[in-house]
């Protein structure tokens, strides 16, 4: 007779397990059908155990959003810090925006819910400021722009990058082709500003 032995997980391992299962469920069945009870069934635990870790569906989703956002931000900053050129940095940011808007990414789903997104408002501001500062400094240095010119160039480039990402998500444009087009567009704009 095979007896299945239950493994007791540490609190952090259990939290990760519940968030991992929640992520899979939301990506396969959508956010609207996600409940704490369905999570408990899918994770093969009891609902009270889930509530022991998360006081409500909303707190669970907020924890999931924070974890995913931190992971995404750390990954991007790590890649950028290892870039060998400013062009490579811009390419990484465009690719990141495309991946962010791609079907199957959990972040836009959770960020579309104001009551969930509110929980990482400060984190988004901090990460956004860190990234913006990095881009502005490098844009100013690379294209010999004033800080104000670089700030405007980064803002316009960010808008272009997001527009490309949204276009790719809704159309059949090849990802690599879209990144190359966005990079050409952004570089031309920055080079034009440096000529003034």
N, C-alpha and C positions, 0 to 999 in steps of 0.2 A: 504494500500500500504506500503510495506517494503522499507524503504530508507536506504541504506547502508551508514553509517557515516565513513568518513575517519579519521583516527587517525594520528595526527602529532607526529612524533617521534623526540626525542632529537637527536642531531648530533651523539652522541656515540651509541645510540640505533639503529639509522638508519645504521650506519657503521656496527654494529654487524649483523643486519638483512641482509644486502647485502652480507656480508661475509658468513653468515650461508647458505643463498640460493646458493651462488656460490659454496660452499663446497659440498652441496647436488647434485648440477648439475654436477660437475666434477666427483663425485664418481659414479653417475648413468650413465652419458653419455660420460665421458672421457674429457680430457683436450683439445684435438684438436678441438672438436666441441663447446667449450665454447666461447661465445662472450659477449660483454657488452650489446648488443641489446637483446640477448636471456635472459640474467640475468634480464634486465629491465622488459621484458614480464613476466617472471616467478615470479619476486618479485612484480609485479603489480605496477610498477612505470615507470616513463619516462626515456629514455636514458639520457637526459640532467641532470636529478637528479643524476643518477649514476656517470656521468662525473663531477658533482659538488663535489662528494666525492673522486673520483679516476680519475686522468687525462688520464689514458689509461688502457687497459687490463693488461698490464705488471705491472703497479703500484698496481692495484687491486690484482693481483696474488701474488705480493711481500708482500702486507699487509696481505693477507691470510696466506702465508707461515710464516711470522713473528709471527702472532697470534698463529698459531698451534704449532710452534716450542717452543715459550715461555710457552704455556700451558703444553705441553708435558714435557718440562724440569722442570718446577715448580712441576708438579705432581710427577715426579721421585725423585727429591731432597727431597720432603716432605715425600714420602714413605721411602726413604733411611734413613732419619734422625730419623725415628721412628723404625728402625730395631733393633732387640734385639741381633743379632749376625752378625758377618762378613759373615757367610755362607748365612744368610738371605739377606744380601746386594748383594752378588754375584748372588743369585737366582733372585733377583729383576732386576738386570742389564741384565741377560740372558733373562728373560721374556720380558723385555722392548725391547730388540733387536728383539725377535721373533715377538712381536706385531708390531714393526716398519716395518718389512718386510712382514707382513701378507697382503694378498689381502684385499682391502678396507681401507687401511691407506693412507691418503692424502699426508703425508709428503714425502714419496719416489717419488710420482708422481711429486710434485712440485720441489723437490731437483734435479730431473733428468734434469731439464731445467736450463742450466748455467746462462742465463740472469735473471732468477728469483732467483736462489740460491745465486747469487752474493750479493743480498741485505742483506743477514743475515750472511755473511762471518765473520764479527767481533763478532756477537752474538754467532755463533757456536764456535768460538775460545774461547771466554770468558767462555761459559758453559762447553766446553770440558776441559779447564784448571781447572776449579773448580771441576769437576767430577774426573778428573785424579788425582789431588792433594789429594782429599779425598780417592780415592782408593789406591794410592801409600802409603799414611801415614798408612792406616789401614792394608794393606798387609804387610808392614814392621813390624808393631807392632804385628800383629797376628802370622806371621811366622818367626819373628826374623831375618829379612833380612836387608841388607843395603838399602839405598835409591835407589842406582843404580840397585841392584837385584830386588827390589820391582817394579821399573819402568819397567824393562824388563818383569817381571812376569805379570804385568798388561797389557802391550802391547800384549804379547802372549795370555793372557786370553781373551782380547778383540777380537782378531782375531778368536779365537775358538768360542766365543759367536756369532759373526757375521756369521761365517760359519754354525753354528747350525741353526741360524735364517733363513738363505737363504735356507738351506736344508728343513726345515719345510715348508717354503713358496712354494717350488717346489715339495714336496713329501707328503705322507700321514702319516708321523710320528706324533704320538700323542704329543700334546704340553707339557703335564706334563712329559711324558717319555723323551722328548727331553731336557727339563730343567734339569731333574734329571741326564741324561747322561752328559750334559755339566758341571753341578756342580761337578760331580764325577771326570771328566777329569781335570777340572781347579784346584780343591782341590788337586788331586794327584800330579799335576805339581808343585804347590806351596809347598806342603809338601816335595817333592823331593828336591826342591831348599833349603829348610830350613835344610835338613839333610847334605848338602855339607859343 
